[in-house]
Amino acid sequence: MNRRDFLASSTLALAIPDVFSAVDRKPVVGLHVWIYSSDKPAYDCFPILDQVFSDAKYAGIEAVELMEVNLRHDDAVDRIGDSSRKSGVSVIGTSYSQPMWDKSKQTEILDDAEKVVERLGKLGGRTLGISVGSTPKKKTPEQFDVQAETLKQIQEICRKNKVVPNLHNHIYEVADDLYDLQNTLQRVPDIALGPDLDWLFQAKVDVLTFLQKFSDKIVYLHLRDHLWTGTRSEALGEGIADWGAVARQLKKNRFAGDITVELAFPSGFKPTRPIRESLKMSRDVIRQKFGV
């Protein structure tokens, strides 16, 4: 079964707009705001979003992926919308991280998700990259059941706002033979995936095998480069990631989603160049290797 048939015959088709299911669609290239947020209080780069959007424009990047904290500000829609209009750079979506497995926080999470997703929809964003939250020990079946219930309700919130929810991974979701991810997919089989390829590498998961195995579920990608030690490089193309091999696998998959650069520097690292230059270098690598 190919991607088009899969989407047409499954409930996943209800969650993914036509813009993602057209196999001849050109992916949008975005940036995630983490590199601007990592040293800010509460990881919130809201005060400097004008700079973020301006840097994206300079780098030739078409869209910005926010973090949920940015959208919790009462004036988020006006302020972010203004930054987007001034730069000509769109909002592609937001990441969203909560302890989805925690029953005691479920109502709070769903109320928050409704606010964040509704504001995202007003800004024209269409992706919600979900991190389900880690636990000190492996999650129990009961915790996975709660996690699934929460995710299903977030899926419904996203449908109402024409946003595509997708599972974004760190190490914990894909460690131990994809233990967390597999348990989630058993309970929520129609949810899409938005993998972070660098975190797959950090978890010692073979990236190409993962892309092949889940080809019909992947609608979004996060890219970052790294050295053999796992230390992140400043820009794509400065590490060991084989972007040509990734691009070839995506072509085999007939990938029709979007691609986002998410730079992340080691703790205490002092960049050798402005972030906008590293973003521009990364955008050039995507253009050269992926043809977009």
Backbone bond lengths (Angstrom), bond angles and torsions (degrees), N, CA, C in turn:
res aa  C-N    CA-C-N  psi(-1)  N-CA   C-N-CA  omega(-1)  CA-C   N-CA-C  phi
1 M - - - 1.469 - - 1.522 109.50 -
2 N 1.332 117.82 126.02 1.454 119.53 179.35 1.533 110.56 -86.61
3 R 1.328 115.23 174.94 1.467 120.92 -175.05 1.527 112.16 -58.33
4 R 1.347 116.41 -43.74 1.464 119.48 -177.31 1.530 110.80 -63.09
5 D 1.357 116.55 -44.04 1.459 120.08 179.45 1.518 111.28 -65.68
6 F 1.336 115.10 -40.74 1.465 119.85 179.10 1.520 111.12 -59.28
7 L 1.329 116.11 -47.54 1.456 120.02 -178.38 1.525 111.32 -64.50
8 A 1.321 115.69 -36.63 1.464 119.33 -177.21 1.526 111.68 -71.86
9 S 1.351 117.14 -27.58 1.457 119.49 -171.69 1.515 114.19 -104.51
10 S 1.309 118.49 1.85 1.461 120.35 -176.09 1.518 111.17 -122.73
11 T 1.325 114.71 166.13 1.459 119.51 177.53 1.510 111.27 -68.71
12 L 1.329 117.55 -15.14 1.461 119.65 176.68 1.519 110.30 -60.06
13 A 1.319 116.85 -29.09 1.464 120.22 -179.79 1.518 111.16 -61.77
14 L 1.335 117.08 -27.53 1.460 120.10 179.55 1.512 111.86 -71.66
15 A 1.345 116.67 -24.28 1.458 120.90 -174.80 1.516 112.59 -95.39
16 I 1.323 117.95 -20.18 1.450 121.37 -172.93 1.528 110.13 -109.92
17 P 1.338 117.67 115.29 1.463 120.07 178.73 1.525 112.09 -60.31
18 D 1.326 116.42 162.17 1.458 120.87 179.17 1.521 112.27 -56.01
19 V 1.331 117.22 -28.19 1.461 120.36 -177.52 1.514 111.78 -60.16
20 F 1.352 118.04 -24.20 1.457 120.71 179.13 1.522 112.82 -95.05
21 S 1.315 118.29 -18.61 1.456 120.04 -173.37 1.525 113.97 -95.32
22 A 1.322 117.22 -5.17 1.466 119.94 177.94 1.519 109.47 -80.67
23 V 1.328 117.58 113.79 1.459 120.37 -172.27 1.522 112.49 -70.54
24 D 1.330 118.16 -16.78 1.453 119.88 179.02 1.527 111.49 -97.50
25 R 1.326 117.26 10.52 1.452 122.02 -179.28 1.522 110.48 -72.72
26 K 1.331 117.35 140.20 1.456 121.54 176.30 1.522 109.48 -83.40
27 P 1.337 118.35 124.83 1.463 120.00 179.88 1.527 112.35 -62.45
28 V 1.321 115.54 145.10 1.453 121.72 170.74 1.526 107.77 -85.37
29 V 1.321 117.54 139.16 1.460 121.93 177.58 1.522 108.59 -104.77
30 G 1.322 116.45 123.86 1.448 121.46 -177.68 1.518 112.44 -123.27
31 L 1.341 115.21 179.09 1.460 120.90 171.39 1.512 108.76 -129.01
32 H 1.319 115.72 144.76 1.459 121.32 174.27 1.516 108.86 -94.77
33 V 1.333 116.53 143.37 1.463 120.67 -170.51 1.533 114.23 -79.54
34 W 1.331 118.27 2.83 1.470 119.94 -175.33 1.526 112.81 -53.02
35 I 1.315 117.96 -41.99 1.461 120.23 -175.79 1.522 111.68 -63.33
36 Y 1.320 117.26 -24.59 1.463 121.85 176.48 1.534 111.36 -90.44
37 S 1.318 116.83 -13.93 1.460 121.98 -172.17 1.522 114.00 -104.14
38 S 1.312 117.18 -22.38 1.463 121.43 -168.40 1.519 113.76 -60.76
39 D 1.343 117.67 -26.35 1.466 120.31 -179.20 1.532 112.50 -107.57
40 K 1.340 116.30 12.63 1.470 120.15 -177.81 1.535 111.01 -99.79
41 P 1.337 117.89 152.00 1.464 120.64 174.56 1.528 110.71 -56.11
42 A 1.325 115.78 131.46 1.471 122.07 -179.12 1.534 111.66 59.72
43 Y 1.332 116.32 18.99 1.472 121.43 -178.86 1.530 112.03 54.82
44 D 1.314 115.57 38.19 1.463 120.54 -174.17 1.526 110.87 -113.09
45 C 1.327 116.66 109.71 1.467 121.72 179.38 1.527 111.80 -95.22
46 F 1.329 117.28 17.01 1.466 121.48 -178.00 1.530 113.10 -50.09
47 P 1.362 119.04 -42.66 1.469 118.82 -178.09 1.528 114.33 -64.41
48 I 1.341 118.35 -20.47 1.469 119.98 -176.96 1.524 112.19 -115.85
49 L 1.336 117.32 24.39 1.454 118.93 -177.60 1.527 112.85 -64.62
50 D 1.331 117.91 -27.54 1.467 119.28 173.92 1.526 110.51 -57.61
51 Q 1.331 116.03 -41.71 1.462 120.18 178.66 1.525 111.09 -66.43
52 V 1.330 116.59 -41.19 1.461 120.61 -179.98 1.524 110.59 -59.11
53 F 1.318 116.86 -50.35 1.462 120.74 -179.12 1.522 111.36 -65.85
54 S 1.339 116.89 -37.00 1.460 120.58 177.74 1.522 110.87 -65.08
55 D 1.334 117.24 -41.67 1.466 121.10 178.98 1.526 110.66 -65.32
56 A 1.328 116.29 -37.79 1.462 119.36 177.32 1.523 110.78 -61.65
57 K 1.331 115.63 -44.75 1.466 120.24 177.88 1.522 110.82 -58.80
58 Y 1.323 117.00 -46.48 1.463 122.09 179.54 1.525 111.54 -59.06
59 A 1.333 116.12 -39.82 1.462 120.83 -175.56 1.527 113.12 -80.07
60 G 1.329 117.63 -5.96 1.455 120.25 -177.85 1.513 112.84 80.60
61 I 1.335 116.08 22.11 1.461 122.28 179.90 1.523 109.16 -95.95
62 E 1.322 115.75 134.60 1.460 120.14 -168.67 1.523 115.22 -85.77
63 A 1.327 117.66 -20.67 1.469 118.93 -171.11 1.519 111.10 -151.07
64 V 1.329 115.52 161.15 1.459 122.72 179.83 1.523 109.24 -120.75
65 E 1.332 115.81 133.38 1.459 121.13 171.27 1.524 108.08 -100.98
66 L 1.325 115.85 122.30 1.456 122.50 -176.74 1.519 111.16 -85.70
67 M 1.342 115.93 179.14 1.454 122.90 166.61 1.521 107.36 -113.45
68 E 1.329 116.94 152.62 1.459 119.87 -173.06 1.516 113.16 -57.40
69 V 1.338 117.01 -31.07 1.460 120.09 -179.28 1.528 111.74 -61.30
70 N 1.325 116.56 -31.35 1.465 120.31 177.81 1.523 111.79 -62.73
71 L 1.323 116.27 -33.65 1.459 121.42 -174.08 1.520 113.44 -88.61
72 R 1.305 117.12 -2.31 1.473 120.03 179.04 1.528 112.33 -84.50
73 H 1.322 117.91 -12.10 1.463 120.66 177.55 1.524 109.42 -68.68
74 D 1.312 116.78 139.95 1.460 120.58 -178.08 1.524 112.81 -59.41
75 D 1.329 116.54 -32.20 1.471 120.35 -179.45 1.521 112.35 -100.52
76 A 1.343 115.94 22.94 1.469 119.99 -174.95 1.524 112.79 -58.60
77 V 1.324 117.12 -46.77 1.469 119.69 -175.44 1.525 110.46 -62.84
78 D 1.328 117.14 -44.11 1.464 120.19 -179.44 1.526 111.78 -67.59
79 R 1.334 116.60 -47.03 1.465 120.29 -175.28 1.523 111.52 -68.87
80 I 1.329 116.85 -46.23 1.465 120.01 -178.81 1.524 109.93 -69.23
81 G 1.325 116.13 -40.54 1.464 119.86 177.07 1.509 111.76 -59.36
82 D 1.324 116.84 -39.34 1.464 120.97 178.48 1.523 111.29 -64.82
83 S 1.338 117.42 -43.15 1.464 121.18 177.66 1.523 110.88 -62.00
84 S 1.323 115.95 -39.87 1.459 120.83 179.65 1.524 111.35 -65.92
85 R 1.330 116.61 -45.33 1.467 120.04 -178.85 1.526 111.70 -65.38
86 K 1.319 116.96 -42.56 1.470 120.14 -178.33 1.523 111.55 -63.57
87 S 1.319 117.26 -36.30 1.468 121.50 -175.72 1.519 113.29 -90.06
88 G 1.329 116.14 -22.12 1.457 119.17 -173.04 1.510 112.82 76.17
89 V 1.342 116.77 14.97 1.463 122.98 179.52 1.525 108.13 -106.75
90 S 1.321 117.91 129.34 1.457 121.57 -174.69 1.529 112.28 -84.04
91 V 1.313 115.41 169.31 1.461 122.59 170.64 1.520 107.19 -97.21
92 I 1.326 116.47 120.74 1.465 119.25 -178.44 1.516 112.16 -90.63
93 G 1.344 116.58 -30.32 1.453 119.35 -178.98 1.512 110.85 169.89
94 T 1.323 114.87 -160.98 1.463 120.86 177.15 1.519 109.77 -147.65
95 S 1.316 116.32 149.88 1.457 119.83 167.54 1.524 107.88 -81.60
96 Y 1.329 116.12 157.93 1.462 120.07 -176.92 1.524 109.00 -150.45
97 S 1.321 116.37 113.26 1.458 121.55 -175.64 1.523 110.86 -120.48
98 Q 1.336 116.16 125.21 1.454 122.17 178.37 1.537 108.71 -152.02
99 P 1.338 118.20 157.48 1.469 120.43 174.98 1.529 110.44 -76.94
100 M 1.316 115.45 79.27 1.464 120.77 -174.27 1.528 112.83 -61.11
101 W 1.318 117.60 -19.91 1.458 123.66 -176.63 1.533 112.90 -82.25
102 D 1.334 117.41 -11.23 1.462 122.83 -172.06 1.533 110.19 -90.29
103 K 1.321 116.44 105.30 1.465 121.43 -176.94 1.529 111.76 -60.74
104 S 1.332 116.84 -34.79 1.465 120.16 -176.81 1.523 112.25 -67.75
105 K 1.332 117.16 -18.58 1.462 120.77 -178.31 1.527 112.66 -108.18
106 Q 1.312 117.01 5.14 1.464 120.27 -171.70 1.530 112.57 -60.99
107 T 1.317 117.19 -47.27 1.467 119.80 -179.05 1.514 110.81 -62.67
108 E 1.325 116.67 -43.40 1.468 121.25 178.56 1.526 111.30 -61.02
109 I 1.330 115.99 -42.49 1.463 120.65 -179.67 1.528 110.61 -64.29
110 L 1.314 117.17 -45.05 1.465 120.53 -177.50 1.522 111.68 -67.05
111 D 1.328 116.82 -37.77 1.468 119.01 176.10 1.523 110.59 -63.74
112 D 1.332 115.78 -41.57 1.461 120.55 179.49 1.523 110.98 -66.96
113 A 1.338 115.92 -43.65 1.467 120.17 179.94 1.519 111.26 -60.42
114 E 1.329 116.55 -39.13 1.471 119.79 179.60 1.527 110.59 -62.70
115 K 1.327 116.37 -42.51 1.466 119.98 179.02 1.528 110.87 -64.64
116 V 1.337 116.53 -48.33 1.464 121.40 -177.10 1.523 111.21 -63.16
117 V 1.333 116.73 -46.74 1.473 120.73 -176.55 1.521 111.17 -68.39
118 E 1.326 116.47 -38.95 1.472 118.96 178.70 1.529 110.61 -62.31
119 R 1.326 117.07 -43.54 1.467 120.39 178.70 1.516 110.89 -67.41
120 L 1.320 116.34 -38.08 1.461 119.84 176.76 1.524 110.57 -60.80
121 G 1.336 116.43 -44.51 1.461 120.30 178.95 1.510 112.59 -60.42
122 K 1.323 117.07 -38.27 1.463 120.52 178.42 1.524 111.77 -64.87
123 L 1.328 116.56 -26.14 1.468 121.47 179.13 1.535 112.42 -88.46
124 G 1.323 116.33 -0.44 1.459 120.08 179.61 1.506 114.01 85.60
125 G 1.353 117.62 6.91 1.461 120.18 178.25 1.514 111.30 -70.82
126 R 1.318 116.89 149.49 1.461 119.47 -174.89 1.530 113.83 -130.82
127 T 1.334 119.45 1.33 1.462 119.75 179.32 1.528 110.50 -127.34
128 L 1.325 115.83 139.84 1.461 122.72 173.37 1.521 107.03 -123.13
129 G 1.335 116.83 105.27 1.463 121.86 -179.23 1.516 110.13 -87.35
130 I 1.315 117.07 106.19 1.459 122.36 -169.94 1.521 112.03 -95.30
131 S 1.334 115.84 128.63 1.462 122.64 167.66 1.525 106.54 -107.76
132 V 1.330 117.02 125.70 1.462 121.16 -168.83 1.525 113.57 -84.76
133 G 1.327 117.92 -10.41 1.455 120.94 178.75 1.518 112.79 93.60
134 S 1.330 115.56 141.04 1.465 121.13 -178.61 1.528 110.71 -98.36
135 T 1.322 115.97 166.27 1.456 123.45 175.41 1.524 108.77 -131.38
136 P 1.351 118.33 156.56 1.470 120.32 -179.26 1.528 113.31 -59.54
137 K 1.334 116.07 -35.80 1.461 122.04 176.94 1.526 108.67 -118.18
138 K 1.319 116.08 171.00 1.452 119.53 176.81 1.526 109.68 -56.87
139 K 1.321 115.33 139.53 1.461 119.61 179.89 1.528 110.97 -64.80
140 T 1.308 114.29 146.52 1.459 120.85 177.98 1.520 110.02 -85.77
141 P 1.342 117.79 163.79 1.465 119.48 175.06 1.522 112.37 -55.24
142 E 1.327 117.32 -37.57 1.456 121.02 179.59 1.533 111.04 -65.32
143 Q 1.326 116.86 -40.34 1.468 120.00 177.73 1.517 110.97 -66.60
144 F 1.323 117.52 -38.31 1.467 120.19 176.49 1.529 111.02 -65.25
145 D 1.323 117.02 -35.33 1.464 120.07 178.09 1.532 110.54 -63.87
146 V 1.336 116.68 -43.40 1.464 120.74 177.32 1.522 109.95 -64.30
147 Q 1.327 116.31 -43.97 1.461 121.31 179.30 1.527 110.53 -57.30
148 A 1.325 115.71 -44.48 1.465 120.30 180.00 1.520 111.62 -64.82
149 E 1.323 115.94 -42.10 1.468 120.29 179.06 1.534 110.76 -61.05
150 T 1.328 116.09 -42.95 1.464 120.37 178.87 1.522 110.60 -64.24
151 L 1.322 116.54 -44.86 1.459 120.60 -179.75 1.525 111.79 -61.68
152 K 1.309 117.30 -40.54 1.464 120.49 -179.90 1.527 111.10 -63.39
153 Q 1.320 116.49 -37.60 1.466 118.98 178.41 1.532 111.19 -71.62
154 I 1.336 116.51 -33.82 1.467 119.72 175.30 1.529 109.71 -68.23
155 Q 1.312 117.02 -36.59 1.467 119.53 175.30 1.523 110.72 -56.89
156 E 1.310 116.84 -42.40 1.464 120.41 -179.17 1.525 110.70 -66.32
157 I 1.337 116.85 -41.62 1.467 120.64 176.21 1.529 109.75 -58.89
158 C 1.317 116.28 -42.74 1.471 120.51 -179.40 1.526 111.44 -65.72
159 R 1.318 117.56 -40.62 1.466 120.34 178.93 1.530 111.36 -57.71
160 K 1.306 115.39 -41.88 1.461 120.29 -178.81 1.527 111.73 -64.00
161 N 1.328 116.43 -27.23 1.465 121.19 -176.37 1.532 113.09 -108.64
162 K 1.342 116.25 11.31 1.468 122.53 178.13 1.525 111.71 55.90
163 V 1.317 114.76 44.67 1.464 122.68 177.87 1.529 108.06 -118.08
164 V 1.332 117.42 141.38 1.461 122.06 -179.12 1.528 110.07 -97.19
165 P 1.337 118.64 112.05 1.459 120.37 174.84 1.524 110.01 -77.39
166 N 1.320 116.57 136.29 1.464 119.62 177.49 1.521 109.38 -143.93
167 L 1.320 116.77 146.39 1.451 121.99 -177.91 1.522 110.24 -79.96
168 H 1.327 115.12 118.59 1.458 122.86 175.95 1.526 107.67 -98.55
169 N 1.319 117.39 134.33 1.464 119.43 -176.60 1.520 113.96 -107.38
170 H 1.325 114.50 145.88 1.447 123.28 161.81 1.532 105.60 -107.46
171 I 1.328 118.84 -151.97 1.464 119.00 178.68 1.526 111.00 -74.68
172 Y 1.330 117.30 -42.93 1.468 119.76 -168.79 1.522 113.41 -62.75
173 E 1.325 118.05 -30.40 1.469 119.30 -179.15 1.527 112.42 -71.56
174 V 1.330 116.76 -26.91 1.468 119.64 -172.94 1.520 113.19 -115.02
175 A 1.348 117.37 2.21 1.468 120.70 176.37 1.531 109.89 -72.33
176 D 1.332 115.41 165.13 1.482 120.94 175.90 1.517 111.84 53.92
177 D 1.324 114.69 53.36 1.471 121.45 177.41 1.532 111.44 59.31
178 L 1.333 115.51 44.94 1.465 123.17 176.09 1.540 112.16 61.27
179 Y 1.321 116.59 34.99 1.473 121.44 -173.24 1.525 112.76 -53.72
180 D 1.324 117.26 -52.96 1.459 120.45 -177.25 1.530 110.63 -66.66
181 L 1.323 116.04 -47.15 1.464 120.23 -177.79 1.523 111.59 -62.09
182 Q 1.318 116.64 -45.46 1.463 119.35 -177.85 1.530 111.40 -63.55
183 N 1.340 116.84 -40.61 1.456 119.52 178.43 1.519 111.57 -65.18
184 T 1.327 116.23 -35.36 1.466 119.43 176.97 1.520 110.84 -67.38
185 L 1.324 117.04 -45.23 1.466 120.47 -177.95 1.520 112.22 -67.10
186 Q 1.332 117.65 -29.67 1.461 119.48 175.52 1.521 111.19 -63.17
187 R 1.322 116.21 -32.02 1.460 121.34 -176.31 1.534 112.95 -95.88
188 V 1.331 116.01 -27.16 1.473 120.64 179.57 1.535 107.37 -129.97
189 P 1.321 117.67 70.39 1.466 120.51 -171.76 1.523 115.02 -67.39
190 D 1.340 117.32 -17.49 1.461 119.13 -175.59 1.523 113.01 -94.29
191 I 1.331 118.82 4.00 1.455 119.13 -178.67 1.526 110.48 -81.17
192 A 1.318 116.09 142.45 1.461 121.68 -179.08 1.530 110.32 -82.25
193 L 1.323 115.82 169.02 1.457 121.84 179.78 1.529 110.41 -119.54
194 G 1.336 114.97 144.45 1.464 122.28 174.40 1.515 109.02 -132.91
195 P 1.340 118.02 69.22 1.465 120.81 -170.49 1.525 114.74 -66.97
196 D 1.324 114.63 148.42 1.457 123.27 170.93 1.523 106.17 -97.86
197 L 1.328 117.37 112.00 1.454 120.96 -172.06 1.523 112.22 -68.80
198 D 1.326 117.71 -30.78 1.461 120.00 178.13 1.526 110.85 -68.71
199 W 1.331 117.67 -41.76 1.463 119.45 177.41 1.522 110.98 -64.31
200 L 1.333 117.87 -33.70 1.468 119.69 173.63 1.519 110.16 -59.25
201 F 1.330 116.56 -46.30 1.469 121.80 177.93 1.529 110.52 -59.32
202 Q 1.335 116.56 -45.73 1.466 120.85 -178.76 1.535 110.98 -62.10
203 A 1.337 116.41 -31.47 1.464 121.24 179.70 1.528 112.07 -86.88
204 K 1.337 116.53 4.69 1.471 122.33 -179.63 1.529 112.63 62.98
205 V 1.327 115.22 34.60 1.459 121.92 173.25 1.520 107.85 -98.18
206 D 1.321 117.04 131.36 1.462 119.87 179.64 1.531 109.63 -68.12
207 V 1.314 115.84 118.05 1.463 121.40 -172.89 1.526 111.92 -62.78
208 L 1.317 117.28 -47.16 1.461 119.68 -176.41 1.524 111.56 -65.75
209 T 1.341 116.53 -39.18 1.462 119.94 177.27 1.518 110.86 -62.78
210 F 1.330 116.78 -41.53 1.468 121.21 178.48 1.522 110.30 -62.19
211 L 1.336 117.11 -46.47 1.459 120.51 -179.61 1.524 111.64 -61.06
212 Q 1.324 116.22 -37.23 1.459 120.30 179.09 1.530 111.09 -71.63
213 K 1.324 116.64 -45.23 1.461 121.26 -175.95 1.525 112.14 -62.34
214 F 1.339 116.16 -39.30 1.457 120.10 -175.12 1.531 112.15 -109.66
215 S 1.305 116.75 27.99 1.467 121.02 -173.08 1.524 112.95 -56.62
216 D 1.327 118.03 -35.98 1.459 120.63 -176.57 1.523 113.40 -80.11
217 K 1.342 117.46 -5.38 1.458 120.30 -177.61 1.524 112.88 -112.32
218 I 1.322 118.29 -12.38 1.466 121.50 -173.81 1.527 110.19 -84.77
219 V 1.343 116.20 120.79 1.462 121.12 179.61 1.524 112.18 -117.84
220 Y 1.322 116.30 -2.61 1.469 119.06 -171.16 1.517 108.24 -159.21
221 L 1.330 117.46 148.70 1.466 121.23 179.83 1.516 111.03 -136.18
222 H 1.327 116.08 141.79 1.463 122.69 168.95 1.523 108.14 -109.40
223 L 1.331 116.24 129.84 1.466 121.38 -178.47 1.521 111.02 -117.54
224 R 1.323 114.29 140.90 1.466 122.56 175.93 1.517 105.57 -157.53
225 D 1.317 118.51 151.76 1.463 121.31 -177.85 1.527 110.14 -109.00
226 H 1.332 116.01 164.09 1.455 120.99 -173.65 1.530 110.24 -156.97
227 L 1.314 115.20 160.75 1.454 122.17 173.13 1.532 109.15 -90.77
228 W 1.353 116.65 173.89 1.463 119.23 178.69 1.520 111.28 -59.41
229 T 1.320 117.46 -29.96 1.463 121.66 -179.68 1.523 112.45 -71.41
230 G 1.313 116.96 -13.41 1.451 121.15 -175.79 1.506 112.80 97.68
231 T 1.344 116.97 -12.93 1.468 120.79 177.47 1.520 109.66 -64.09
232 R 1.334 116.51 135.27 1.459 120.21 -177.42 1.520 111.00 -76.96
233 S 1.316 116.83 143.51 1.459 122.10 175.02 1.524 109.10 -87.65
234 E 1.316 116.54 166.64 1.471 120.04 -177.51 1.523 112.53 -70.75
235 A 1.315 116.54 -31.85 1.464 120.23 -176.61 1.515 109.80 -143.91
236 L 1.323 116.13 159.19 1.459 120.29 170.62 1.518 108.64 -59.65
237 G 1.328 115.70 142.52 1.451 120.11 179.17 1.506 114.07 93.67
238 E 1.339 117.53 -8.95 1.459 120.78 178.96 1.530 112.02 -102.21
239 G 1.314 116.87 0.76 1.453 121.34 178.67 1.513 111.48 -116.20
240 I 1.326 116.13 -153.77 1.467 121.13 -174.57 1.522 113.65 -103.47
241 A 1.316 117.65 -3.94 1.465 119.57 -178.22 1.527 110.57 -57.81
242 D 1.327 116.21 133.29 1.467 121.63 -179.02 1.528 108.12 -92.63
243 W 1.335 115.48 84.82 1.460 119.69 -176.35 1.518 112.05 -67.79
244 G 1.329 116.87 -27.92 1.461 119.15 176.56 1.521 111.41 -63.85
245 A 1.339 116.64 -42.59 1.464 120.77 178.54 1.526 110.71 -66.35
246 V 1.331 116.65 -39.77 1.462 120.35 177.32 1.528 110.04 -61.73
247 A 1.325 116.39 -45.93 1.465 120.89 -179.69 1.532 111.07 -61.18
248 R 1.322 117.00 -40.43 1.470 120.01 179.59 1.527 110.75 -65.32
249 Q 1.334 116.60 -39.64 1.463 119.29 179.20 1.531 110.78 -66.56
250 L 1.327 116.49 -40.31 1.463 119.74 178.53 1.523 110.98 -63.47
251 K 1.325 116.15 -36.19 1.471 119.62 177.84 1.524 110.15 -64.94
252 K 1.339 116.37 -41.30 1.466 119.92 176.67 1.526 110.47 -62.02
253 N 1.336 115.14 -37.08 1.464 120.23 -179.56 1.531 112.99 -73.89
254 R 1.345 116.09 -13.06 1.465 122.28 -171.94 1.529 109.47 58.13
255 F 1.322 114.64 44.53 1.460 122.56 -177.90 1.523 110.74 -58.50
256 A 1.335 116.29 131.21 1.461 120.88 -177.02 1.526 112.01 -127.15
257 G 1.327 116.47 22.11 1.453 120.08 179.96 1.512 112.27 -97.98
258 D 1.327 115.74 -162.63 1.460 121.77 -178.17 1.526 110.94 -111.87
259 I 1.337 116.01 164.73 1.458 123.15 -174.26 1.523 108.84 -126.87
260 T 1.326 116.41 129.21 1.457 120.13 179.83 1.527 111.17 -124.96
261 V 1.313 115.78 134.92 1.462 122.64 174.59 1.525 107.79 -85.11
262 E 1.323 116.77 125.80 1.466 120.75 175.89 1.524 108.77 -125.99
263 L 1.310 116.30 89.02 1.454 120.33 178.94 1.523 110.25 -72.04
264 A 1.322 116.20 148.47 1.467 121.81 177.76 1.522 107.97 -153.00
265 F 1.312 116.59 122.81 1.463 120.77 -178.00 1.525 110.67 -98.12
266 P 1.337 117.11 151.21 1.475 120.13 176.00 1.525 110.75 -61.94
267 S 1.314 116.51 155.06 1.461 121.73 179.42 1.526 110.53 -57.84
268 G 1.317 116.00 129.98 1.459 121.02 178.16 1.516 114.61 82.42
269 F 1.332 117.06 -0.69 1.467 120.43 -177.50 1.525 111.00 -73.32
270 K 1.325 116.32 136.04 1.456 121.55 176.30 1.529 108.63 -105.69
271 P 1.322 117.22 113.94 1.472 119.98 -178.12 1.524 112.03 -57.61
272 T 1.305 116.02 145.57 1.468 121.15 179.09 1.520 111.81 -88.64
273 R 1.332 116.64 -6.62 1.470 121.62 -179.03 1.525 108.41 -150.46
274 P 1.322 118.13 162.83 1.468 120.19 174.73 1.531 111.19 -59.46
275 I 1.314 117.19 147.24 1.462 121.49 -179.11 1.523 110.97 -57.03
276 R 1.310 116.84 -37.99 1.467 119.66 -178.07 1.525 111.58 -61.35
277 E 1.341 116.99 -31.18 1.465 119.75 178.16 1.531 110.70 -72.01
278 S 1.342 117.05 -39.15 1.463 120.16 176.36 1.525 110.94 -65.43
279 L 1.332 116.40 -36.16 1.459 119.81 175.80 1.524 111.20 -65.96
280 K 1.315 116.84 -40.59 1.463 120.65 178.50 1.531 110.94 -63.83
281 M 1.338 116.04 -42.58 1.464 119.92 176.77 1.525 110.64 -61.61
282 S 1.325 116.41 -41.43 1.463 120.99 179.77 1.528 111.07 -65.37
283 R 1.329 115.39 -40.93 1.469 119.55 178.55 1.524 110.44 -63.03
284 D 1.320 117.70 -38.31 1.450 121.49 178.60 1.526 111.32 -63.73
285 V 1.348 116.98 -38.71 1.458 120.40 177.98 1.532 110.76 -64.01
286 I 1.326 117.17 -42.53 1.458 120.36 178.30 1.522 110.72 -62.73
287 R 1.310 116.22 -39.62 1.459 120.59 179.15 1.525 110.22 -64.78
288 Q 1.328 115.97 -42.59 1.475 120.37 -177.66 1.533 112.23 -71.57
289 K 1.331 116.58 -43.50 1.463 120.55 -173.21 1.524 113.46 -88.60
290 F 1.319 117.20 -35.51 1.472 120.94 -175.06 1.530 112.33 -101.74
291 G 1.337 115.67 -14.74 1.442 118.68 178.33 1.511 114.25 74.12
292 V 1.357 117.50 24.09 1.462 120.53 179.94 1.518 110.43 -131.46
